[in-house]
Amino acid sequence: MMGDRKGFELLNMILSEGSLEILEIAKDGEPKHFTDFRELVNSRTGKVFSPNTISTRLKELVEVGALERIITKTKREREVVGYKITPEGLKALDISYRYEEELQNCFGKEK
């Protein structure tokens, strides 16, 4: 168990609005591009995330190792930045599913 401040900061980042939604889109393992996240909806508010929020979350998820920043090529051989989920990102997503289920059980509410 992480009892230090760094662990708490990591938890807060993963739970920041947009992080889990981004990991959910990336979970198929295929490279994703910024445009794949452009219509990402905040599950709490129902509003589309701003491009700044998406950009910030992508950067944070790369920094902690949940996503890998990759360069892919378009059909016209143009290089573009892509993002691919890492094993650690998949594990974080799996942990979030388990905690969601535990919290629902704890408070007796279903989705």
C-alpha positions in Angstrom: 0.0 0.0 0.0 1.3 3.4 -0.9 1.2 5.6 2.1 3.4 8.4 0.8 2.4 11.6 -0.9 3.6 10.5 -4.3 1.2 7.5 -4.2 -1.7 9.8 -3.2 -0.8 12.2 -6.1 -0.8 9.2 -8.5 -4.2 8.2 -7.3 -5.6 11.7 -7.7 -4.2 11.9 -11.3 -5.7 8.6 -12.3 -9.0 9.7 -10.8 -8.9 13.1 -12.4 -11.7 13.8 -14.8 -10.9 12.3 -18.2 -8.2 9.9 -17.2 -10.3 6.8 -16.8 -12.3 7.7 -19.9 -9.2 8.0 -22.0 -7.9 4.6 -20.7 -11.3 3.1 -21.5 -11.0 4.2 -25.1 -7.5 3.0 -25.4 -8.1 -0.4 -23.7 -8.3 -2.2 -27.1 -4.6 -1.8 -27.5 -4.8 -0.1 -30.8 -2.9 3.2 -31.3 -5.2 6.1 -30.7 -4.8 9.7 -31.8 -5.9 13.0 -30.3 -8.9 13.0 -32.6 -10.1 9.7 -31.1 -10.6 11.5 -27.8 -12.1 14.7 -29.2 -15.7 13.7 -28.4 -14.9 12.2 -25.0 -17.8 12.8 -22.6 -17.4 13.4 -18.9 -19.3 10.6 -17.3 -20.2 12.8 -14.3 -21.4 15.9 -16.1 -22.4 14.6 -19.5 -20.3 17.4 -21.2 -17.6 16.9 -23.8 -14.1 17.4 -22.3 -12.2 20.5 -23.6 -9.2 19.9 -25.8 -7.0 21.4 -23.1 -8.3 18.8 -20.5 -7.7 15.9 -23.0 -4.2 17.2 -23.8 -3.3 17.5 -20.1 -4.6 14.1 -19.2 -2.8 12.4 -22.2 0.4 14.1 -21.0 -0.1 13.0 -17.4 -1.0 9.4 -18.4 2.2 9.2 -20.5 4.3 10.6 -17.6 3.1 7.9 -15.2 3.4 5.1 -17.8 -0.3 4.3 -18.3 0.0 5.3 -22.0 2.9 5.2 -24.4 3.4 8.0 -26.8 4.2 6.6 -30.3 4.7 8.0 -33.7 2.5 6.4 -36.4 2.1 7.1 -40.1 -1.0 8.0 -42.1 -1.9 6.5 -45.4 0.0 9.4 -47.0 3.1 8.5 -44.9 2.7 11.6 -42.7 3.9 11.1 -39.1 1.4 11.7 -36.4 1.5 11.3 -32.6 -0.4 8.4 -31.2 -1.0 6.9 -27.8 -1.1 3.2 -26.9 -2.2 1.8 -23.5 0.5 0.0 -21.5 0.2 -3.1 -19.3 0.2 -0.7 -16.4 -2.6 1.3 -17.9 -4.7 -1.8 -18.4 -4.0 -2.8 -14.8 -5.0 0.7 -13.5 -8.3 0.4 -15.5 -8.9 -3.1 -14.1 -8.3 -1.8 -10.6 -10.8 1.1 -11.2 -13.5 -1.4 -12.2 -12.9 -3.4 -9.1 -13.1 -0.4 -6.8 -16.2 0.9 -8.6 -17.8 -2.5 -7.8 -16.6 -2.4 -4.2 -18.0 1.2 -3.7 -21.3 0.2 -5.2 -21.5 -2.8 -2.8 -20.4 -0.5 0.1 -23.1 2.0 -0.5 -25.8 -0.4 -1.8 -26.3 1.4 -5.1 -26.3 0.0 -8.6 -25.4 1.8 -11.8 
